[in-house]
Amino acid sequence: MTSVLLISQFILCVLLTLIVLAQKSSSIGLGAYSGSNESLFGARGPSAFLAKATAFIGLLLVANSISLTYLYYKDRDASVIDSAIIPAPSLPAATLPVESQTQVPSAPKAPAVPAAPTER
């Protein structure tokens, strides 16, 4: 899901850049090409269409940025190491036979304490 949103983020950025560059600046811009009423954008030229397109693409870009932020924030504790399959290490076989292995002696038992005589 994040890869689709990331690709759309890139496309929206390119579209927004192209639309902003196509707008009429303080010099000429695209307004020089639409002088008549029979132009592609109408009598007012491309300024109204491009302004609305800029606002729409900008709104989509902001919504997409918020969606990406939410998805990446949700997965902030996830790690690639958590999903990695790590094989258990193989231990070498014991080289000493079972009989020759040393055993830890147990602690000596305490002597039994005789009970104190009771007075009657």
C-alpha positions in Angstrom: 0.0 0.0 0.0 2.8 2.4 0.8 4.5 1.7 -2.5 1.3 2.7 -4.4 1.1 5.9 -2.3 4.7 6.7 -2.8 4.5 6.3 -6.6 1.4 8.5 -6.6 3.2 11.1 -4.5 6.0 11.3 -7.1 3.4 11.6 -9.9 1.5 14.3 -8.1 4.7 16.3 -7.4 5.6 16.2 -11.1 2.1 17.2 -12.1 2.0 20.0 -9.7 5.4 21.3 -10.9 4.2 21.2 -14.5 0.9 23.0 -13.8 2.7 25.7 -11.8 5.2 26.2 -14.6 2.5 26.4 -17.2 0.7 29.3 -15.4 1.1 32.8 -16.6 3.8 34.6 -14.7 4.6 38.3 -14.6 6.0 37.9 -18.1 4.1 35.8 -20.7 3.5 32.1 -19.7 0.7 30.2 -21.6 -1.5 33.3 -21.7 0.3 34.4 -24.9 -1.1 31.4 -26.8 -4.8 31.8 -25.9 -5.7 35.3 -27.2 -9.0 34.4 -28.9 -12.4 33.1 -27.7 -11.8 29.9 -29.6 -8.9 28.8 -27.5 -8.7 25.5 -25.6 -9.3 27.1 -22.2 -12.0 29.7 -23.2 -12.0 33.5 -23.3 -10.3 34.0 -20.0 -7.3 31.9 -21.0 -5.8 29.1 -19.0 -5.5 31.1 -15.8 -8.8 29.9 -14.2 -8.4 26.3 -15.3 -4.8 26.1 -14.2 -5.6 27.8 -10.8 -8.3 25.2 -10.1 -6.1 22.4 -11.3 -3.3 23.7 -9.0 -5.6 23.8 -6.0 -7.0 20.3 -6.8 -3.5 18.7 -7.3 -2.2 20.5 -4.2 -5.1 19.1 -2.1 -4.4 15.6 -3.4 -0.7 16.0 -2.6 -1.5 17.0 1.0 -3.9 14.1 1.5 -1.4 11.7 0.0 1.3 13.1 2.3 -0.9 12.7 5.4 -1.7 9.1 4.3 2.0 8.2 3.9 2.8 9.8 7.2 0.2 7.7 9.0 1.2 4.5 7.4 4.9 5.0 8.1 4.2 6.1 11.7 2.1 3.0 12.2 5.0 0.8 11.2 7.6 2.7 13.1 8.3 -0.1 15.6 8.5 -2.8 12.9 12.0 -3.9 11.8 13.4 -5.9 9.0 15.1 -8.0 11.6 11.8 -9.0 13.1 10.7 -10.7 9.9 14.0 -12.3 9.1 14.3 -16.0 9.3 17.4 -16.9 11.3 18.4 -20.5 11.3 19.3 -22.1 14.6 23.1 -22.6 14.9 24.1 -26.3 14.8 26.1 -27.3 17.9 28.9 -29.8 17.6 28.3 -33.3 19.0 29.8 -33.9 22.5 33.3 -35.3 22.1 33.5 -37.0 25.5 31.6 -40.2 26.2 28.8 -39.9 28.7 30.6 -42.0 31.4 33.7 -39.9 31.4 32.0 -36.6 31.9 32.5 -35.2 35.3 29.6 -34.9 37.6 29.2 -32.2 40.2 29.2 -33.7 43.7 26.1 -32.9 45.7 26.4 -31.0 49.0 26.9 -33.2 52.1 23.9 -33.8 54.2 23.8 -32.1 57.5 23.9 -34.5 60.6 20.5 -35.0 62.3 20.2 -32.8 65.4 18.9 -34.8 68.4 15.7 -33.5 69.8 15.9 -31.6 73.1 14.6 -33.5 76.1 11.2 -32.3 77.4 10.8 -31.6 81.0 7.8 -33.0 82.9 
